[in-house]
Structures are given as structure tokens and as C-alpha cells.
Amino acid sequence: MTTEPKVLIFGDDINTDDIIPAKRCTTADPEYLKQYAFEHLIGEGNLVGYEEIEAGRNFGCGSSRENAPIAIKAAGIKKIRALSFAEIFYRNSINIGLTLEVYSQPNNNPVVEAIVRAGGLIPFNQKRQKGEISVPQSSTYARAMTLTEKLLARASGNAYVQPGEMVFAKVDLAMSHDAVAAPVADVFYQNFGEEAKLWDASRVVLVADHFIQVNDVRVDPKATSLYSEMVQFARSQGCHLFDMVSPGEAAGICHVLLPEKGFIHPGTIVAGTDSHTCTYGAFGCFSTGVGTTDMANIFAMGDMWVRVPPTLLFRLEGTLPKYIAAKDIILFILSKIGCDGAAGKVMEFRGSIIDQMPMEERMTLSNMAIECGAMCGVIAPDETTRQYLQNCGQDLFEDVGSDSEASYEQIYEFDLSDLEPQVARPPKPDQVIGISKLGEIPITKAFIGSCTGGKLFDLAQAAEVLEGRRIAPGVSLFIVPASFEVRQKAENLGYMQIFEAAGATILKSGCGACINAGLGILTQEETGVYATNRNFKGRSGDPTAKNYLASPRVVAISAVEGKISDRLSDASE
């Protein structure tokens, strides 16, 4: 007599912070991780005993952390069935041999099947190294292509590709940070030899930014070990390293730092162990987040497997109202398409709004494409791009764009002339409402920082609001420049003096509270408004807290008013 497997059932949009909170990710030990899988949903240790998971749409959205499928597999789960999976989670699961099944959609991709049969990506690539397996060239006929399709065709050695086919694309730049680089190095050495060398050390950048401040809020010696092991790996391999500039202070958050230091240029393929690697799409790159196993294989092979994504085109037109920022635009788009509206796809932005938008605002749009489920958010480079790169000492520029006859899966057209400030309510970034419809939400914390909200443009918005004003009693405002260079420029422009006079707390550069790993986190039952990119349960503090997302300007006004607002009571606008 056969026994039916014990099945755990979930709904839509189960994110990686639900699966394994970031605070648990200072170790890659499967035995540890399995105890905390879904702890905010079913309690600690309760996944063990289940054999299968059934879920709705967009399972595994959010972070690129491979710890999520590792925790699930370690707990004894044999299969996950869902209506759809977030693309990075899908890749990570296939790479480690965790079986996924999409309802009513059989897997008929021969390369993916070969990876699964081999036992995961590493055994598959070991056979590739020995010449036992070869990847077939694309047989796609001549066709007009989108910007993304062009880049993936060239990087995979094909004349043409089309959505749905699987290719191995050569990587121009690989990025990792202190939360993931050490586990990547372990996988790399364990599977490719203790003396293994990076395929090209000049194309690898490691950044200390994620967990370097965690001991400011809780003692976690494992985070210190992750950092030390990353530094040791970088020195032994001779790759680029952006270390701390002082104890607990990053040279910058990776997604702001790499463009700032001239590592990003149009027409390239960029992979990073962080879901917000999609930021670099603002420069005309195909840039996407990957997991630990993917990056270890990139370190060895110099390429990665990619399912060529379909592209969604977003035409943004009209005259943007005063004080409306890119954050408002991407939140508005999220309200229209949801957290899975671009799952496994690319979002391409164009239109008169984009033409007038400064680079740092374009970066915000591309950064939060992942919150829509997208692999990347791309913008064709133009004179604005060229000027920004030249100011960063970067003279490599390729004029790339989509063919005029390229085929898009869907085209969205939005006239943003009447857009008002947007706010995302907890617990998801697509729970968006116009601020005039929000109602009164008192706050105790406000936060302006992260790769989305700590750029110089963001700090300028906040400074304009805070000049000559004070933070409301009972409210703490934290401001975190996204890089050391941003901090210096902000000081030269007088922004830091304005923040200090207003009563804000200025923190060292780093990811910090955005991933519950630094000062500014929300404590039990607190309510805050943050200029970050995610507001999942427990993402930026205690799981009982409520985190609203808004533009830096709205966050600054809210800190002054003591409630979420876009109107200053002492001024007419």
C-alpha cells in the first residue's frame, strides 16, 4: 500500500524572505538552513516531514539567494509544483538538483533536462570541460531582435536567438558580495579543484557591502567570517576587490559602486549574486542575478545558461509632474502588472519620460524591474548614458538598441502626466496606492538609503525637503549614502549638514537595514516608510513591523510630518 506524500500548500508570491530570511543567510550549512525554512509562515523546524510543496504563481520571487532552495531541499522536499516560478529561483533549483514542476507545462527543454539528468549544473559543466557534452548552436532563423535578444545572441555565438530557447552566454563581468562570495568560492574550489583559477580575474568584482554592519544590531560572527573569506579569495585570485574603507563602511553598495567606478558599459552581459544586478540594464546591458552554483560555474567556465526571455516594452510618455520620481513610476507600474507581471521576462523602457530622465533615476527603474519578476530592466543607451559614463572615466560605449521590427510579448503605454506620488503598502511592493488615497499612517522610522534610495539624486530630493526643518518628535530618520563617493559629494553640496541640522542619523555606506543587517531596522510592531526596494515581511526588521515604500522625497516629508505624506504643513506646494 503506497502512502501519499505529505504536501505543504502555499498561495501566490512566496518570496525568498518567506523561504529563508536574510538574517539566517550568514551560513550556507543546509542542516542549519532547513530549520528556518518558512519560519515566518509555518514556524521554525516545521518544514521537516513534508515531502512536496504546492504553490500558486511566482514562487521564489525576490532575492537571488540560493540558500532558499538549499533550505527546502535539505528539509527533505522532493518536488515543488507551482503555477509559475521566479526565474532566478528556477535556475538555482535546477542547478542544485531540486525538482520543479509547472502545472500543465511539461519541461521539454533538452539542455535543462540534460542538466537535471546530470544531477545539477556542476556535474553538467564538468562533463562540458571534458568534452563529453556540447551545447548545440541555435537554429533560429533570421529575425528582428530586441536589445536583449541581440546581446544574448552575440554572447552565445549565435546569429539569432528567440524567446524560450536556452543558450550559454559568455559573461563580460561577474560580481559578488560579502554575503555570497565565500560560499561561491567554496563551491568553486570543491568542484573545480583546490588550485582552480578564475576564468578571467579582470572580469570579476567582489564588494563588501551586505553584512558588514550586522554586528551593529546583533552579534553574528559568521558574517565576519564571510567577509574575511571573501577578502582572502579576492587576494588569492587577483580579482577586483572593493573592501571596506573603514570599519563597517562600504566603499559603496555594489549596484551604485560598479557604474561609479567605470565597470559597466553598454552592450555587455553582467551576472551578479544579487537579484538587483538588473540595475545595470539602465546602461544597455543584459544584467541579471544568479545564485551560488551559477556563479561558481561562471568563475570556472566564463559563461552561464540562460533561457532567452521575452521582452515587454514600456512606453512612458507625457510630462512628469514636479516632484514625481522614478520610484513613483516603478511603483505605479507594479500596481498595474503585479510582482509577477514580468516573471522570467525583460522590461524595456523607452519614451519621452526616459529621454528626460537622469541616469540615477533610470537606475532606479531598472533596479526594481526584479520586483515585477523581470530578469532585467533595459534602457537603450543615449547621450545621457554617454555623459554619465564619461564622468566616471569610462570611454567604452556601444550604441545598442532593439530593431524597429522587433517582436514584443506585450506593449504597455502609460501617460504619466497626472501621476501622483505612489506608496507600496506591506507586505509586497505591488500593493501600491496613490498617496492621496492612503489615509493617515503614523510612522516611527524613516529610511533613505540602499541601492534604490541612497544615490546622490535621492539625497538631493531629501535635502530640498529637510533644509530648515526638523524631524517630527518620535520619528527616527536614517540616511545612508550609497557609496563613499556619494557621501563626499553630498558633503561638498551641503546635504550632510542639512541632514544633521534636521536631526537625521547619517549612517555608513552599506546595505544595512534594507536586508535587516544594520541600524535603522524596524522593531516589533513598528511602522516605517523606506526608500528601499522591498517590503516583504521581516525584510527590514521584525516580522510584526510594517514597512511602506516611497520615494526619497516622500520619505523625507513623512519624517518631518510624523506620518506618510507628500505635503509639508509649513509650506504651500
Phi and psi in degrees as a GROMACS rama.xvg file:
@    title "Ramachandran Plot"
@    xaxis  label "Phi"
@    yaxis  label "Psi"
@TYPE xy
-83.8224  145.732  THR-2
-103.298  131.314  THR-3
-66.2404  138.935  GLU-4
-64.673  147.923  PRO-5
-79.3814  120.882  LYS-6
-112.982  132.293  VAL-7
-100.162  129.078  LEU-8
-112.37  129.4  ILE-9
-125.252  169.214  PHE-10
-97.0301  -147.072  GLY-11
-82.7724  159.964  ASP-12
55.9433  41.6426  ASP-13
-74.4811  114.455  ILE-14
-98.3658  169.754  ASN-15
-69.2104  -22.7768  THR-16
-72.1475  -29.3303  ASP-17
-68.2906  -41.1399  ASP-18
-71.1582  -49.4331  ILE-19
-151.03  107.965  ILE-20
-58.4778  148.265  PRO-21
-56.8822  -32.4814  ALA-22
-65.0748  -17.8709  LYS-23
-90.3551  -3.74427  ARG-24
-97.5555  20.633  CYS-25
-85.1329  8.53245  THR-26
-140.982  151.124  THR-27
-106.704  13.605  ALA-28
-67.651  113.241  ASP-29
-58.4315  -36.3743  PRO-30
-66.0152  -32.8926  GLU-31
-74.3227  -48.4399  TYR-32
-60.7922  -38.2099  LEU-33
-63.7785  -25.995  LYS-34
-69.7313  -22.67  GLN-35
-112.48  8.91781  TYR-36
-64.1494  125.36  ALA-37
60.7911  29.4681  PHE-38
-60.4458  -32.3523  GLU-39
-78.7782  -12.5933  HIS-40
-105.686  -40.089  LEU-41
-126.725  -1.4263  ILE-42
94.2428  157.99  GLY-43
-62.9738  137.453  GLU-44
73.9358  4.01117  GLY-45
-92.3264  -3.29034  ASN-46
-77.1267  -31.6089  LEU-47
-59.8208  128.169  VAL-48
114.266  -25.9401  GLY-49
-82.6095  153.268  TYR-50
-114.545  -27.7386  GLU-51
-138.924  157.654  GLU-52
-124.806  136.281  ILE-53
-119.215  136.19  GLU-54
-147.228  174.415  ALA-55
-92.0074  -135.202  GLY-56
-83.1045  149.593  ARG-57
63.8138  39.1798  ASN-58
-66.9492  131.94  PHE-59
86.6169  20.0242  GLY-60
-70.0082  165.075  CYS-61
103.549  -132.765  GLY-62
-63.1792  160.426  SER-63
-88.016  6.41049  SER-64
-60.0781  119.179  ARG-65
-71.6854  -13.659  GLU-66
-57.0221  -24.3743  ASN-67
-65.575  -58.6546  ALA-68
-66.3813  -29.1182  PRO-69
-60.8634  -45.2474  ILE-70
-63.0733  -41.5467  ALA-71
-65.558  -47.0459  ILE-72
-64.7866  -40.4325  LYS-73
-63.9246  -29.477  ALA-74
-76.3924  -5.87362  ALA-75
103.534  8.44838  GLY-76
-72.6772  126.895  ILE-77
-93.7964  -26.6583  LYS-78
-156.182  143.965  LYS-79
-119.966  124.552  ILE-80
-109.14  133.897  ARG-81
-150.666  162.839  ALA-82
-68.6342  -33.6983  LEU-83
-163.275  157.7  SER-84
-121.197  145.333  PHE-85
-62.671  141.357  ALA-86
-61.8271  -43.0293  GLU-87
-66.8223  -41.4803  ILE-88
-61.6893  -41.0013  PHE-89
-57.8652  -49.306  TYR-90
-62.1822  -46.0601  ARG-91
-60.5344  -40.4651  ASN-92
-67.7214  -45.2785  SER-93
-59.3373  -41.5095  ILE-94
-61.8944  -32.6245  ASN-95
-102.12  4.47272  ILE-96
83.8365  21.7994  GLY-97
-87.3057  124.89  LEU-98
-76.5486  127.431  THR-99
-117.911  147.933  LEU-100
-140.44  125.496  GLU-101
-93.9532  126.845  VAL-102
-52.9129  130.977  TYR-103
59.4159  23.9835  SER-104
-140.953  91.8972  GLN-105
-65.9711  146.769  PRO-106
-80.5011  111.57  ASN-107
-121.854  23.1013  ASN-108
-87.9766  116.434  ASN-109
-63.4417  -33.3915  PRO-110
-72.1713  -43.0765  VAL-111
-61.5197  -42.4078  VAL-112
-61.3229  -38.0195  GLU-113
-66.7448  -38.139  ALA-114
-63.914  -43.5989  ILE-115
-63.9072  -44.9541  VAL-116
-62.2677  -34.6636  ARG-117
-72.666  -13.6615  ALA-118
98.4161  12.1391  GLY-119
128.483  176.131  GLY-120
-66.8892  -38.4403  LEU-121
-64.5518  -51.136  ILE-122
-59.5102  -35.0592  PRO-123
-62.2427  -48.0089  PHE-124
-71.1564  -29.3251  ASN-125
-62.8824  -36.762  GLN-126
-70.5183  -35.3977  LYS-127
-61.6589  -42.8297  ARG-128
-60.5285  -35.1013  GLN-129
-84.2057  -3.18298  LYS-130
79.5323  12.7976  GLY-131
-82.3901  -18.8558  GLU-132
-133.708  137.723  ILE-133
-126.009  150.995  SER-134
-95.6097  122.244  VAL-135
-66.482  148.586  PRO-136
-73.9183  156.95  GLN-137
-67.9799  142.891  SER-138
-106.606  16.0519  SER-139
-64.1786  134.84  THR-140
-73.054  168.025  TYR-141
-61.1439  129.782  ALA-142
-156.045  155.884  ARG-143
-67.9871  143.51  ALA-144
-130.209  153.699  MET-145
-75.7122  169.021  THR-146
-54.1168  -47.035  LEU-147
-63.192  -44.8446  THR-148
-61.3619  -39.506  GLU-149
-60.8513  -45.3555  LYS-150
-66.124  -41.0059  LEU-151
-71.86  -33.3098  LEU-152
-62.9135  -49.2242  ALA-153
-63.4445  -43.0741  ARG-154
-69.3645  -21.5685  ALA-155
-100.613  3.71351  SER-156
76.2477  24.4002  GLY-157
-113.518  151.441  ASN-158
-74.2281  -38.0046  ALA-159
-144.088  150.067  TYR-160
-136.614  168.99  VAL-161
-142.431  157.809  GLN-162
-57.349  139.216  PRO-163
101.808  -26.1812  GLY-164
-81.9696  157.012  GLU-165
-107.363  129.641  MET-166
-131.119  159.193  VAL-167
-101.879  113.892  PHE-168
-104.256  132.232  ALA-169
-68.8489  136.921  LYS-170
-96.5783  131.065  VAL-171
-86.2236  -29.9271  ASP-172
-149.348  133.461  LEU-173
-119.237  131.916  ALA-174
-125.141  139.298  MET-175
-142.179  166.426  SER-176
-134.872  179.425  HIS-177
-65.0882  -17.8249  ASP-178
-78.4837  -19.2462  ALA-179
-130.774  -25.5006  VAL-180
-58.9403  -39.6908  ALA-181
-65.9857  -46.5297  ALA-182
-60.2061  -36.0838  PRO-183
-61.0945  -45.7945  VAL-184
-60.3899  -40.5077  ALA-185
-60.3818  -47.7296  ASP-186
-63.3481  -40.7613  VAL-187
-59.8566  -50.9005  PHE-188
-69.901  -40.8814  TYR-189
-61.9755  -33.6926  GLN-190
-106.851  -19.2723  ASN-191
-118.765  7.79829  PHE-192
105.509  143.659  GLY-193
-63.8544  -21.6478  GLU-194
-101.453  11.2957  GLU-195
-60.7892  144.814  ALA-196
-119.099  149.828  LYS-197
-57.0508  144.186  LEU-198
-59.8816  -32.1403  TRP-199
-161.124  98.0698  ASP-200
-61.4631  -25.8018  ALA-201
-70.7998  -13.2072  SER-202
-105.248  10.4313  ARG-203
-117.161  129.426  VAL-204
-125.241  128.045  VAL-205
-115.07  139.099  LEU-206
-131.806  133.533  VAL-207
-91.9653  106.817  ALA-208
-152.659  -24.8579  ASP-209
-84.0584  -55.4647  HIS-210
-109.23  12.0462  PHE-211
-71.7754  -12.0346  ILE-212
-113.556  6.8952  GLN-213
-61.8941  -32.0175  VAL-214
-71.8935  -5.65866  ASN-215
-73.5618  -19.6326  ASP-216
-120.104  -20.2482  VAL-217
-163.557  150.988  ARG-218
-77.9495  122.561  VAL-219
-146.984  84.5484  ASP-220
-62.6451  -21.8202  PRO-221
-65.1062  -32.9415  LYS-222
-64.4744  -39.7592  ALA-223
-63.3393  -39.4542  THR-224
-65.2295  -41.2146  SER-225
-57.8511  -44.4446  LEU-226
-62.8641  -49.0492  TYR-227
-61.972  -39.6832  SER-228
-68.6875  -34.724  GLU-229
-64.6004  -45.4156  MET-230
-61.1797  -42.7662  VAL-231
-62.4319  -42.7122  GLN-232
-63.0065  -44.8201  PHE-233
-60.6785  -42.0733  ALA-234
-69.6632  -38.14  ARG-235
-71.9971  -29.1474  SER-236
-94.0519  -17.1775  GLN-237
75.3289  24.0743  GLY-238
-88.5008  176.047  CYS-239
-70.7233  138.37  HIS-240
-135.614  125.023  LEU-241
-105.951  97.167  PHE-242
-83.7722  176.425  ASP-243
-63.6864  142.77  MET-244
-88.6383  -17.1525  VAL-245
-160.752  166.09  SER-246
-52.7746  121.475  PRO-247
76.6856  4.8358  GLY-248
-117.57  121.294  GLU-249
-75.3853  150.562  ALA-250
-60.5906  -27.8893  ALA-251
168.737  161.644  GLY-252
-73.2565  134.137  ILE-253
-49.8138  -41.6965  CYS-254
-74.602  -17.4365  HIS-255
-95.7297  -36.6284  VAL-256
-67.1524  -44.44  LEU-257
-63.2539  -45.4673  LEU-258
-63.0672  -41.3747  PRO-259
-58.2054  -35.5761  GLU-260
-94.472  7.8066  LYS-261
83.3283  20.4573  GLY-262
-88.2923  -13.7404  PHE-263
-108.965  130.276  ILE-264
-146.206  157.455  HIS-265
-60.2286  153.025  PRO-266
83.2648  10.9002  GLY-267
-109.835  167.314  THR-268
-108.5  122.931  ILE-269
-123.535  131.466  VAL-270
-121.735  138.83  ALA-271
-144.053  148.43  GLY-272
-82.1985  54.373  THR-273
-161.24  131.627  ASP-274
-62.9569  -26.4395  SER-275
-83.5806  13.6934  HIS-276
-58.4125  -20.7624  THR-277
-60.0157  -13.1697  CYS-278
-51.437  -40.7653  THR-279
-68.7653  -10.7919  TYR-280
-60.3579  -20.8596  GLY-281
-61.1601  -19.4771  ALA-282
-100.903  11.6112  PHE-283
80.7232  30.8933  GLY-284
-104.766  160.063  CYS-285
-97.3102  107.793  PHE-286
-129.082  132.729  SER-287
-148.003  155.009  THR-288
-80.7436  146.721  GLY-289
-137.546  166.932  VAL-290
-96.5143  -173.698  GLY-291
-60.3455  -49.0333  THR-292
-65.8402  -42.9004  THR-293
-56.0688  -47.0483  ASP-294
-68.9161  -37.4535  MET-295
-59.6303  -38.3148  ALA-296
-73.1026  -34.7043  ASN-297
-62.6259  -43.5191  ILE-298
-54.583  -36.656  PHE-299
-87.2603  -41.1308  ALA-300
-104.685  -25.1844  MET-301
80.9334  8.72744  GLY-302
-143.012  171.401  ASP-303
-143.445  152.601  MET-304
-87.0552  138.795  TRP-305
-139.487  131.651  VAL-306
-82.2506  117.047  ARG-307
-57.5711  119.714  VAL-308
-85.8766  146.912  PRO-309
-68.2426  159.356  PRO-310
-115.167  135.356  THR-311
-102.125  131.768  LEU-312
-101.163  128.912  LEU-313
-115.226  108.908  PHE-314
-93.9292  116.226  ARG-315
-109.691  109.6  LEU-316
-122.297  174.723  GLU-317
102.134  -170.174  GLY-318
-112.422  115.765  THR-319
-67.9586  128.224  LEU-320
-60.9629  155.148  PRO-321
-58.9071  137.352  LYS-322
77.6225  3.23016  TYR-323
-88.4795  130.46  ILE-324
-113.967  171.842  ALA-325
-58.177  -34.0935  ALA-326
-60.2297  -39.7285  LYS-327
-64.36  -38.7075  ASP-328
-66.1054  -48.134  ILE-329
-69.9012  -32.7687  ILE-330
-66.2793  -39.3296  LEU-331
-60.6954  -44.7379  PHE-332
-61.7899  -41.9576  ILE-333
-58.6865  -37.5867  LEU-334
-65.3604  -25.184  SER-335
-89.3695  -36.4439  LYS-336
-114.334  -16.1374  ILE-337
81.4492  173.908  GLY-338
-68.7875  -14.5499  CYS-339
-119.167  14.9512  ASP-340
-65.9547  -19.9162  GLY-341
-126.485  25.4512  ALA-342
-57.3114  124.313  ALA-343
72.0189  13.2258  GLY-344
-119.51  -179.667  LYS-345
-115.538  138.683  VAL-346
-101.341  119.508  MET-347
-106.6  124.585  GLU-348
-105.136  134.842  PHE-349
-155.566  174.768  ARG-350
123.196  174.462  GLY-351
-62.977  -31.35  SER-352
-65.1481  -44.0538  ILE-353
-64.3548  -41.4222  ILE-354
-57.212  -33.6128  ASP-355
-93.4227  -1.86859  GLN-356
-88.3509  131.337  MET-357
-67.7  160.62  PRO-358
-57.399  -42.0176  MET-359
-64.5956  -32.17  GLU-360
-73.4727  -36.4863  GLU-361
-61.65  -37.3369  ARG-362
-62.2416  -36.482  MET-363
-63.7957  -44.2355  THR-364
-57.3084  -51.5641  LEU-365
-66.179  -38.3725  SER-366
-55.7675  -44.2699  ASN-367
-92.4113  9.66178  MET-368
-59.4732  -33.8974  ALA-369
-63.8498  -28.1799  ILE-370
-68.5369  -19.408  GLU-371
-90.315  1.8907  CYS-372
92.1134  -1.32363  GLY-373
-72.9444  150.348  ALA-374
-73.2094  -30.8285  MET-375
-161.22  153.791  CYS-376
-119.008  109.784  GLY-377
-107.651  146.903  VAL-378
-134.906  127.336  ILE-379
-63.4092  135.029  ALA-380
-67.4341  148.742  PRO-381
-145.204  -162.115  ASP-382
-64.96  -32.3538  GLU-383
-61.9951  -43.2514  THR-384
-62.169  -47.8562  THR-385
-58.4572  -44.9806  ARG-386
-64.8385  -41.672  GLN-387
-60.7594  -47.2793  TYR-388
-65.1579  -39.5865  LEU-389
-61.9862  -38.5695  GLN-390
-66.5705  -21.2627  ASN-391
-95.3126  9.84493  CYS-392
77.7832  20.5396  GLY-393
-107.182  118.624  GLN-394
-111.459  6.71474  ASP-395
-86.1988  112.695  LEU-396
-139.636  126.671  PHE-397
-122.099  129.243  GLU-398
-84.889  93.3211  ASP-399
-114.042  151.253  VAL-400
-169.839  172.722  GLY-401
-78.2251  148.335  SER-402
-64.7355  148.204  ASP-403
-63.8468  -26.172  SER-404
-99.6919  12.5525  GLU-405
-60.7965  149.086  ALA-406
-97.7093  129.654  SER-407
-111.754  142.943  TYR-408
-63.4923  -37.9088  GLU-409
-156.868  147.642  GLN-410
-118.18  125.495  ILE-411
-108.245  135.456  TYR-412
-124.442  120.996  GLU-413
-125.931  126.277  PHE-414
-92.1241  115.387  ASP-415
-99.793  17.4792  LEU-416
-62.9463  -27.4673  SER-417
-110.952  18.0298  ASP-418
-68.2909  132.744  LEU-419
-103.123  166.371  GLU-420
-54.708  140.946  PRO-421
-112.193  148.075  GLN-422
-132.942  131.995  VAL-423
-95.3159  123.687  ALA-424
-87.3154  152.106  ARG-425
-67.6962  150.854  PRO-426
-110.65  24.2064  PRO-427
-141.533  148.523  LYS-428
-71.1592  -5.87798  PRO-429
-99.0533  3.5292  ASP-430
-85.5275  65.8454  GLN-431
-101.446  144.095  VAL-432
-143.907  147.885  ILE-433
-63.2721  141.069  GLY-434
-62.6325  -26.9243  ILE-435
-67.7694  -18.7218  SER-436
-101.896  2.45988  LYS-437
-73.8093  -35.4798  LEU-438
86.2085  179.658  GLY-439
-87.3843  119.019  GLU-440
-123.065  97.7833  ILE-441
-65.4978  148.776  PRO-442
-128.353  158.32  ILE-443
-115.541  -19.7651  THR-444
-136.351  149.047  LYS-445
-138.902  145.668  ALA-446
-142.515  123.223  PHE-447
-120.299  105.158  ILE-448
178.497  -164.137  GLY-449
81.8077  176.369  SER-450
-66.1573  -19.3644  CYS-451
-92.709  -34.1454  THR-452
-121.807  9.67047  GLY-453
-116.065  14.5318  GLY-454
-76.3332  167.884  LYS-455
-60.7131  -39.6335  LEU-456
-60.0749  -40.5577  PHE-457
-64.8811  -43.5672  ASP-458
-66.2469  -32.6482  LEU-459
-63.8616  -40.6356  ALA-460
-59.8386  -44.254  GLN-461
-66.5781  -41.3877  ALA-462
-63.7983  -37.3955  ALA-463
-61.3337  -37.8048  GLU-464
-73.1848  -44.4251  VAL-465
-82.7447  -14.5152  LEU-466
-60.2625  121.97  GLU-467
77.971  9.991  GLY-468
-124.856  167.259  ARG-469
-123.753  150.916  ARG-470
-66.8023  142.384  ILE-471
-63.654  146.576  ALA-472
-57.2697  138.778  PRO-473
85.5517  -1.05705  GLY-474
-113.76  136.355  VAL-475
-108.881  125.499  SER-476
-109.678  124.184  LEU-477
-110.677  132.082  PHE-478
-123.667  128.522  ILE-479
-129.085  102.834  VAL-480
-57.907  138.927  PRO-481
-74.4806  -12.3368  ALA-482
-155.474  164.621  SER-483
-63.8796  -36.2793  PHE-484
-66.0632  -40.4578  GLU-485
-60.7378  -43.0756  VAL-486
-57.757  -46.0242  ARG-487
-63.328  -42.8722  GLN-488
-65.2004  -40.2894  LYS-489
-64.1241  -36.8803  ALA-490
-64.918  -43.8837  GLU-491
-64.137  -30.9424  ASN-492
-87.4877  -3.70008  LEU-493
87.4386  4.2909  GLY-494
-65.7998  -40.2808  TYR-495
-65.8206  -36.0405  MET-496
-65.6383  -38.3612  GLN-497
-62.8256  -44.2529  ILE-498
-62.721  -44.007  PHE-499
-63.8933  -43.2017  GLU-500
-64.399  -29.844  ALA-501
-77.9723  -12.9556  ALA-502
96.056  12.8519  GLY-503
-76.5445  155.667  ALA-504
-99.9228  118.825  THR-505
-95.2546  123.041  ILE-506
-104.701  164.757  LEU-507
-69.0386  152.464  LYS-508
-61.921  139.353  SER-509
156.649  171.031  GLY-510
-73.0161  -42.6235  CYS-511
49.865  -122.724  GLY-512
-63.4709  -23.2948  ALA-513
-56.3827  -33.9374  CYS-514
-117.275  30.0496  ILE-515
59.8964  39.7909  ASN-516
-138.829  36.2742  ALA-517
-179.509  174.649  GLY-518
-59.8112  146.45  LEU-519
103.804  -0.106268  GLY-520
-69.8396  154.929  ILE-521
-82.8997  134.408  LEU-522
-96.4603  -177.354  THR-523
-54.3865  126.969  GLN-524
66.3282  8.62962  GLU-525
-74.3924  159.03  GLU-526
-123.76  132.074  THR-527
-138.536  161.917  GLY-528
-123.481  124.649  VAL-529
-126.376  142.507  TYR-530
-91.7517  38.1659  ALA-531
-99.3093  -167.197  THR-532
-112.286  -11.0225  ASN-533
-136.917  146.089  ARG-534
-132.684  31.3834  ASN-535
-59.9429  155.026  PHE-536
-54.8127  122.561  LYS-537
78.4413  1.09296  GLY-538
-61.8587  -45.3669  ARG-539
-119.403  31.1798  SER-540
150.646  -148.917  GLY-541
-66.1471  140.879  ASP-542
-65.7159  -14.2948  PRO-543
-85.9585  -10.0297  THR-544
-77.398  161.824  ALA-545
-119.763  126.61  LYS-546
-119.808  118.169  ASN-547
-99.6945  143.567  TYR-548
-107.39  138.219  LEU-549
-157.653  175.324  ALA-550
-70.9518  159.369  SER-551
-55.8049  -36.8183  PRO-552
-63.9051  -46.6079  ARG-553
-64.4491  -38.6821  VAL-554
-61.5223  -43.1874  VAL-555
-64.7048  -45.3831  ALA-556
-62.1866  -41.6143  ILE-557
-62.1777  -37.4045  SER-558
-64.4415  -35.1968  ALA-559
-73.5839  -39.5797  VAL-560
-85.269  -19.3  GLU-561
81.1594  8.00333  GLY-562
-154.255  161.062  LYS-563
-69.388  120.464  ILE-564
-157.901  155.579  SER-565
-115.726  12.7954  ASP-566
-124.68  128.855  ARG-567
-88.1018  128.45  LEU-568
-70.5833  -17.6766  SER-569
-99.2418  11.8339  ASP-570
-150.044  148.627  ALA-571
-96.4179  137.918  SER-572
